[in-house]
Amino acid sequence: MLLIAYNQDRQIADAIRSALAQTYQPLEIIISDDASSDGTFAAMQAAIAGYHGPHRVSVRRNSTNQGISAHLSQLAQMAQGELLFVAAGDDMSAPQRCARVVECWLQHGRRPDLIATDLADMDEAGNVHEHMSPTRLDDYRSFDDWHARRPWLVGAAHTWSRRLFERFGPMLPGAAAEDQIMVLRAILSGGAVSLHEPLVRYRRGGLSRKRRYNSVEELIARMRQSNRYGLAELAQLQRDAEIAGIGERMREAMAPKLAREQFIHAMFDARGWGERARLLVGSRDVKLGLRLRMFLYASCPAVYAPGIWLKRIVRKNGR
């Protein structure tokens, strides 16, 4: 089990307790802090102090922040098991999670390279609400299936086979999430299946929550970060497709998205109005509406300030 955390000192103890409570044996649990700026690492150490249970447990931290994709890849290289369970520092695994996933994997003849379980929606106070059921992955057999309808996924409920790293290598740094990357790897390899049992309590309000912005500057900073994430994911998908022998098909499929992300990057990095205007007029492979919005964000962001101010007032009055 690869239990990763970043600035989650208030939730990490619950996540660790749920990992230590796993009924499956033998189980190795690697608990890793991605260079948090709060007390996450100290909370990790406190949570395992005095543990004498059956699992082999280690706690570590990165000296610099690696990001989700690089962090998980780093831990995957350290782990010894055939199956790698992803666990987030603000979620909780049911005690039978590992046992049920291993049972499912064995029932499928050890063929699947990714098993995704359902989740239980959990609020910030730990109260459990509705059952969350991501897209059924058993129906995805090829790249065409994935490209035609990208599945809705929650990576914190995924389990991978070690084979995905042996074939494709570690994930490149920079991607915000690993879920689409790893599920495509699995589809191109031994396949992906879904286990429709809510074996992970998925906490609302975690790192994946929808952001609210108090200023145009915050919004633009987030847009630029999302753009970097998008470019990193596209680079990873292309590299994996080359390894799988479908590089040209991936280039054709991702060309519109790559053009958008490259345009956004170029617009924010442009020097002056003249260069931005040339991008606005010349980037005909990007929709005009997006070009205009990005031109305004990069050239005169104050245009959007009244809208953000109004949203803040509405949120405040709605409490």
Kinemage of the C-alpha trace (Angstrom):
@kinemage 1
@onewidth
@group {chain A} dominant
@subgroup {mainchain}
@vectorlist {calphas} color= white
{ca met a 1} P 0.000 0.000 0.000
{ca leu a 2} L 1.411 3.366 -1.115
{ca leu a 3} L -0.006 5.953 1.304
{ca ile a 4} L 0.936 9.445 0.165
{ca ala a 5} L 0.218 12.766 1.862
{ca tyr a 6} L 0.890 16.451 1.396
{ca asn a 7} L -0.167 19.069 3.960
{ca gln a 8} L -2.750 16.751 5.521
{ca asp a 9} L -1.724 16.779 9.173
{ca arg a 10} L -5.351 16.769 10.371
{ca gln a 11} L -6.447 13.754 8.291
{ca ile a 12} L -3.354 11.560 7.972
{ca ala a 13} L -3.838 9.714 11.279
{ca asp a 14} L -7.233 8.398 10.109
{ca ala a 15} L -5.716 7.282 6.802
{ca ile a 16} L -2.873 5.479 8.583
{ca arg a 17} L -5.207 3.761 11.048
{ca ser a 18} L -7.261 2.424 8.154
{ca ala a 19} L -4.092 1.119 6.475
{ca leu a 20} L -2.870 -0.604 9.629
{ca ala a 21} L -6.322 -2.208 10.034
{ca gln a 22} L -6.093 -4.102 6.728
{ca thr a 23} L -6.970 -7.785 7.164
{ca tyr a 24} L -4.827 -9.010 4.242
{ca gln a 25} L -1.378 -10.507 4.871
{ca pro a 26} L 1.427 -10.186 3.944
{ca leu a 27} L 1.150 -6.438 3.429
{ca glu a 28} L 3.852 -3.790 3.109
{ca ile a 29} L 2.735 -0.234 3.892
{ca ile a 30} L 4.878 2.679 2.736
{ca ile a 31} L 3.745 5.981 4.270
{ca ser a 32} L 5.302 8.960 2.541
{ca asp a 33} L 5.136 12.723 3.018
{ca asp a 34} L 5.764 14.822 -0.088
{ca ala a 35} L 7.701 17.607 1.671
{ca ser a 36} L 4.702 19.063 3.507
{ca ser a 37} L 4.979 22.518 5.037
{ca asp a 38} L 2.743 21.604 7.983
{ca gly a 39} L 3.000 18.877 10.638
{ca thr a 40} L 2.103 15.959 8.378
{ca phe a 41} L 5.343 14.044 8.873
{ca ala a 42} L 5.219 14.378 12.659
{ca ala a 43} L 1.598 13.206 12.598
{ca met a 44} L 2.676 10.178 10.545
{ca gln a 45} L 5.331 9.253 13.083
{ca ala a 46} L 2.886 9.640 15.950
{ca ala a 47} L 0.275 7.489 14.212
{ca ile a 48} L 2.582 4.460 13.927
{ca ala a 49} L 4.330 4.860 17.281
{ca gly a 50} L 4.020 1.622 19.199
{ca tyr a 51} L 2.587 -0.359 16.263
{ca his a 52} L 3.418 -4.053 16.597
{ca gly a 53} L 0.909 -5.535 14.169
{ca pro a 54} L 1.439 -7.974 11.299
{ca his a 55} L 2.227 -5.470 8.556
{ca arg a 56} L 5.639 -4.212 7.517
{ca val a 57} L 5.430 -0.434 7.879
{ca ser a 58} L 7.854 2.310 6.910
{ca val a 59} L 7.542 6.088 7.121
{ca arg a 60} L 9.533 8.495 5.000
{ca arg a 61} L 9.452 11.975 3.515
{ca asn a 62} L 10.771 13.703 0.426
{ca ser a 63} L 13.219 16.556 0.835
{ca thr a 64} L 11.476 18.461 -1.993
{ca asn a 65} L 7.935 18.245 -3.317
{ca gln a 66} L 7.665 15.705 -6.127
{ca gly a 67} L 3.986 15.958 -7.078
{ca ile a 68} L 1.559 13.046 -7.240
{ca ser a 69} L 2.797 11.242 -10.357
{ca ala a 70} L 6.497 11.352 -9.482
{ca his a 71} L 5.802 10.587 -5.806
{ca leu a 72} L 3.803 7.446 -6.559
{ca ser a 73} L 6.363 6.307 -9.139
{ca gln a 74} L 9.107 6.752 -6.569
{ca leu a 75} L 7.255 4.579 -4.054
{ca ala a 76} L 6.384 1.973 -6.675
{ca gln a 77} L 10.108 1.450 -7.245
{ca met a 78} L 10.616 0.937 -3.508
{ca ala a 79} L 7.731 -1.481 -2.969
{ca gln a 80} L 8.142 -5.267 -3.101
{ca gly a 81} L 4.632 -6.527 -3.847
{ca glu a 82} L 2.949 -7.642 -7.059
{ca leu a 83} L -0.011 -5.327 -6.408
{ca leu a 84} L 0.284 -1.657 -5.474
{ca phe a 85} L -2.636 -0.055 -3.630
{ca val a 86} L -2.964 3.719 -3.971
{ca ala a 87} L -4.028 5.463 -0.755
{ca ala a 88} L -4.436 9.208 -0.240
{ca gly a 89} L -3.637 10.949 3.020
{ca asp a 90} L -7.146 12.357 3.480
{ca asp a 91} L -9.099 9.168 2.640
{ca met a 92} L -9.698 5.909 4.505
{ca ser a 93} L -9.585 2.307 3.260
{ca ala a 94} L -12.085 -0.257 4.506
{ca pro a 95} L -10.342 -3.026 6.520
{ca gln a 96} L -11.127 -5.610 3.829
{ca arg a 97} L -9.992 -3.440 0.893
{ca cys a 98} L -6.724 -5.237 0.149
{ca ala a 99} L -8.199 -8.689 0.785
{ca arg a 100} L -11.147 -8.115 -1.558
{ca val a 101} L -9.010 -6.650 -4.348
{ca val a 102} L -6.505 -9.516 -4.155
{ca glu a 103} L -9.401 -11.973 -4.289
{ca cys a 104} L -10.800 -10.196 -7.365
{ca trp a 105} L -7.384 -10.210 -9.053
{ca leu a 106} L -6.922 -13.932 -8.442
{ca gln a 107} L -10.429 -14.654 -9.736
{ca his a 108} L -9.401 -12.954 -12.983
{ca gly a 109} L -6.309 -15.137 -13.260
{ca arg a 110} L -3.928 -12.303 -12.232
{ca arg a 111} L -4.570 -10.765 -15.658
{ca pro a 112} L -5.842 -7.229 -14.848
{ca asp a 113} L -3.230 -4.527 -14.462
{ca leu a 114} L -5.609 -2.131 -12.733
{ca ile a 115} L -8.524 -2.769 -10.386
{ca ala a 116} L -10.769 0.142 -9.419
{ca thr a 117} L -13.221 -0.097 -6.532
{ca asp a 118} L -16.237 2.004 -5.704
{ca leu a 119} L -16.071 4.626 -2.967
{ca ala a 120} L -18.155 6.011 -0.122
{ca asp a 121} L -18.558 9.781 -0.093
{ca met a 122} L -17.248 11.112 3.223
{ca asp a 123} L -17.552 14.695 4.428
{ca glu a 124} L -14.799 16.599 6.220
{ca ala a 125} L -16.138 15.488 9.603
{ca gly a 126} L -15.865 11.816 8.624
{ca asn a 127} L -19.598 11.198 8.095
{ca val a 128} L -20.326 8.789 5.246
{ca his a 129} L -22.906 9.692 2.621
{ca glu a 130} L -23.765 8.188 -0.759
{ca his a 131} L -22.095 5.376 -2.693
{ca met a 132} L -19.831 6.603 -5.513
{ca ser a 133} L -19.457 4.319 -8.521
{ca pro a 134} L -16.889 5.392 -11.147
{ca thr a 135} L -17.097 4.247 -14.756
{ca arg a 136} L -17.163 0.483 -15.275
{ca leu a 137} L -13.721 -0.343 -16.680
{ca asp a 138} L -14.446 -3.915 -17.794
{ca asp a 139} L -15.927 -2.508 -21.025
{ca tyr a 140} L -12.667 -0.787 -22.049
{ca arg a 141} L -10.681 -3.140 -24.264
{ca ser a 142} L -8.674 -0.855 -26.543
{ca phe a 143} L -7.254 2.625 -27.101
{ca asp a 144} L -10.314 3.417 -29.225
{ca asp a 145} L -12.616 2.670 -26.276
{ca trp a 146} L -10.593 4.982 -24.018
{ca his a 147} L -10.419 7.784 -26.578
{ca ala a 148} L -14.114 7.590 -27.491
{ca arg a 149} L -15.240 7.937 -23.880
{ca arg a 150} L -12.659 8.697 -21.253
{ca pro a 151} L -13.788 7.024 -18.018
{ca trp a 152} L -14.606 8.984 -14.901
{ca leu a 153} L -12.113 7.763 -12.303
{ca val a 154} L -10.954 8.327 -8.737
{ca gly a 155} L -7.318 7.269 -8.520
{ca ala a 156} L -7.410 6.993 -4.720
{ca ala a 157} L -9.413 3.762 -5.112
{ca his a 158} L -7.069 2.134 -7.631
{ca thr a 159} L -4.736 -0.829 -7.397
{ca trp a 160} L -2.024 -1.407 -10.002
{ca ser a 161} L 0.018 -4.395 -10.964
{ca arg a 162} L 3.771 -3.967 -10.851
{ca arg a 163} L 3.826 -4.911 -14.544
{ca leu a 164} L 2.683 -1.404 -15.497
{ca phe a 165} L 5.956 0.046 -14.212
{ca glu a 166} L 8.037 -2.784 -15.621
{ca arg a 167} L 6.630 -2.112 -19.095
{ca phe a 168} L 6.185 1.675 -19.139
{ca gly a 169} L 8.623 2.817 -16.467
{ca pro a 170} L 8.005 5.564 -13.897
{ca met a 171} L 5.605 8.378 -14.641
{ca leu a 172} L 7.137 11.652 -15.711
{ca pro a 173} L 7.067 14.423 -13.098
{ca gly a 174} L 4.582 17.238 -13.417
{ca ala a 175} L 1.193 15.568 -13.877
{ca ala a 176} L -1.445 16.542 -11.319
{ca ala a 177} L -3.148 13.155 -11.325
{ca glu a 178} L -2.214 9.631 -12.287
{ca asp a 179} L -5.633 8.106 -12.869
{ca gln a 180} L -6.016 8.516 -16.663
{ca ile a 181} L -2.355 7.722 -17.242
{ca met a 182} L -2.449 4.454 -15.348
{ca val a 183} L -5.827 3.306 -16.621
{ca leu a 184} L -4.686 3.748 -20.221
{ca arg a 185} L -1.510 1.805 -19.453
{ca ala a 186} L -3.695 -0.996 -18.095
{ca ile a 187} L -6.065 -0.970 -21.066
{ca leu a 188} L -3.074 -1.266 -23.396
{ca ser a 189} L -1.704 -4.157 -21.325
{ca gly a 190} L -3.558 -6.753 -19.249
{ca gly a 191} L -6.764 -4.763 -18.916
{ca ala a 192} L -8.653 -2.888 -16.205
{ca val a 193} L -11.626 -4.089 -14.169
{ca ser a 194} L -14.017 -2.580 -11.636
{ca leu a 195} L -14.949 -4.026 -8.274
{ca his a 196} L -18.280 -2.510 -7.298
{ca glu a 197} L -17.811 -2.387 -3.558
{ca pro a 198} L -17.248 0.912 -1.674
{ca leu a 199} L -13.857 0.015 -0.216
{ca val a 200} L -12.490 3.574 0.081
{ca arg a 201} L -13.999 6.456 2.017
{ca tyr a 202} L -13.312 9.465 -0.192
{ca arg a 203} L -13.143 12.688 1.801
{ca arg a 204} L -14.777 15.811 0.461
{ca gly a 205} L -12.789 18.999 0.676
{ca gly a 206} L -9.427 17.336 0.078
{ca leu a 207} L -6.699 18.352 -2.332
{ca ser a 208} L -8.974 17.533 -5.283
{ca arg a 209} L -11.716 19.941 -4.169
{ca lys a 210} L -12.981 22.668 -6.443
{ca arg a 211} L -11.042 25.870 -5.808
{ca arg a 212} L -12.581 29.229 -4.989
{ca tyr a 213} L -10.673 32.357 -5.892
{ca asn a 214} L -10.490 35.662 -4.070
{ca ser a 215} L -8.679 37.525 -6.839
{ca val a 216} L -7.946 37.435 -10.535
{ca glu a 217} L -4.303 36.781 -9.688
{ca glu a 218} L -5.232 33.580 -7.830
{ca leu a 219} L -7.400 32.442 -10.734
{ca ile a 220} L -4.682 33.051 -13.305
{ca ala a 221} L -2.072 31.291 -11.155
{ca arg a 222} L -4.365 28.262 -10.998
{ca met a 223} L -4.995 28.389 -14.759
{ca arg a 224} L -1.272 28.392 -15.440
{ca gln a 225} L -0.739 25.516 -13.040
{ca ser a 226} L -3.524 23.521 -14.739
{ca asn a 227} L -1.900 24.265 -18.075
{ca arg a 228} L 1.420 22.861 -16.860
{ca tyr a 229} L -0.387 19.782 -15.566
{ca gly a 230} L -2.167 19.327 -18.886
{ca leu a 231} L 1.033 19.533 -20.903
{ca ala a 232} L 2.742 17.051 -18.558
{ca glu a 233} L -0.118 14.559 -18.866
{ca leu a 234} L -0.096 14.837 -22.659
{ca ala a 235} L 3.658 14.203 -22.726
{ca gln a 236} L 3.168 11.108 -20.540
{ca leu a 237} L 0.310 9.746 -22.652
{ca gln a 238} L 2.355 10.217 -25.806
{ca arg a 239} L 5.391 8.473 -24.336
{ca asp a 240} L 3.316 5.529 -23.144
{ca ala a 241} L 1.605 5.300 -26.534
{ca glu a 242} L 4.997 5.138 -28.251
{ca ile a 243} L 5.979 2.233 -25.992
{ca ala a 244} L 2.694 0.485 -26.814
{ca gly a 245} L 3.189 0.977 -30.562
{ca ile a 246} L 0.336 3.460 -31.121
{ca gly a 247} L 2.272 6.716 -31.078
{ca glu a 248} L 0.830 8.112 -34.309
{ca arg a 249} L -2.743 7.344 -33.274
{ca met a 250} L -2.197 9.135 -29.974
{ca arg a 251} L -0.737 12.182 -31.749
{ca glu a 252} L -3.797 12.397 -33.979
{ca ala a 253} L -6.209 11.889 -31.085
{ca met a 254} L -4.577 14.437 -28.781
{ca ala a 255} L -3.786 17.078 -31.445
{ca pro a 256} L -6.736 19.394 -30.568
{ca lys a 257} L -6.009 19.282 -26.818
{ca leu a 258} L -2.284 19.735 -27.358
{ca ala a 259} L -2.965 22.757 -29.582
{ca arg a 260} L -5.127 24.314 -26.839
{ca glu a 261} L -2.599 23.737 -24.076
{ca gln a 262} L 0.298 24.994 -26.181
{ca phe a 263} L -1.701 28.089 -27.117
{ca ile a 264} L -2.509 28.869 -23.463
{ca his a 265} L 1.137 28.408 -22.495
{ca ala a 266} L 2.328 30.640 -25.336
{ca met a 267} L -0.263 33.346 -24.589
{ca phe a 268} L 0.747 33.704 -20.938
{ca asp a 269} L 4.456 33.587 -21.812
{ca ala a 270} L 4.154 36.108 -24.656
{ca arg a 271} L 6.030 39.398 -24.360
{ca gly a 272} L 3.665 42.283 -24.893
{ca trp a 273} L 0.388 42.951 -26.646
{ca gly a 274} L 1.817 42.561 -30.131
{ca glu a 275} L 2.926 38.968 -29.623
{ca arg a 276} L -0.365 38.106 -27.931
{ca ala a 277} L -2.329 39.678 -30.783
{ca arg a 278} L -0.403 37.574 -33.317
{ca leu a 279} L -1.237 34.455 -31.325
{ca leu a 280} L -4.881 35.493 -31.130
{ca val a 281} L -5.157 35.923 -34.888
{ca gly a 282} L -2.834 33.156 -36.037
{ca ser a 283} L -3.836 30.175 -33.877
{ca arg a 284} L -6.666 29.007 -36.124
{ca asp a 285} L -6.520 25.441 -34.799
{ca val a 286} L -7.871 26.712 -31.447
{ca lys a 287} L -11.487 27.814 -30.995
{ca leu a 288} L -11.998 31.577 -31.185
{ca gly a 289} L -13.810 31.775 -27.851
{ca leu a 290} L -10.876 30.245 -25.996
{ca arg a 291} L -8.417 32.476 -27.837
{ca leu a 292} L -10.340 35.588 -26.832
{ca arg a 293} L -10.654 34.550 -23.182
{ca met a 294} L -6.969 33.727 -22.855
{ca phe a 295} L -6.020 36.968 -24.608
{ca leu a 296} L -8.039 38.941 -22.064
{ca tyr a 297} L -6.697 36.986 -19.093
{ca ala a 298} L -3.117 37.550 -20.253
{ca ser a 299} L -3.490 41.154 -21.438
{ca cys a 300} L -6.078 42.843 -19.203
{ca pro a 301} L -7.076 40.525 -16.366
{ca ala a 302} L -8.818 43.369 -14.512
{ca val a 303} L -11.790 42.792 -16.838
{ca tyr a 304} L -12.621 39.711 -14.776
{ca ala a 305} L -12.231 41.297 -11.340
{ca pro a 306} L -15.897 42.415 -10.986
{ca gly a 307} L -17.121 38.880 -11.693
{ca ile a 308} L -14.866 37.346 -9.036
{ca trp a 309} L -15.896 40.042 -6.549
{ca leu a 310} L -19.585 39.326 -7.247
{ca lys a 311} L -19.087 35.573 -6.711
{ca arg a 312} L -17.429 36.287 -3.369
{ca ile a 313} L -20.419 38.397 -2.291
{ca val a 314} L -22.879 35.692 -3.370
{ca arg a 315} L -20.931 33.003 -1.488
{ca lys a 316} L -20.733 35.173 1.619
{ca asn a 317} L -24.470 35.939 1.597
{ca gly a 318} L -25.321 32.319 0.917
{ca arg a 319} L -23.720 31.052 4.144
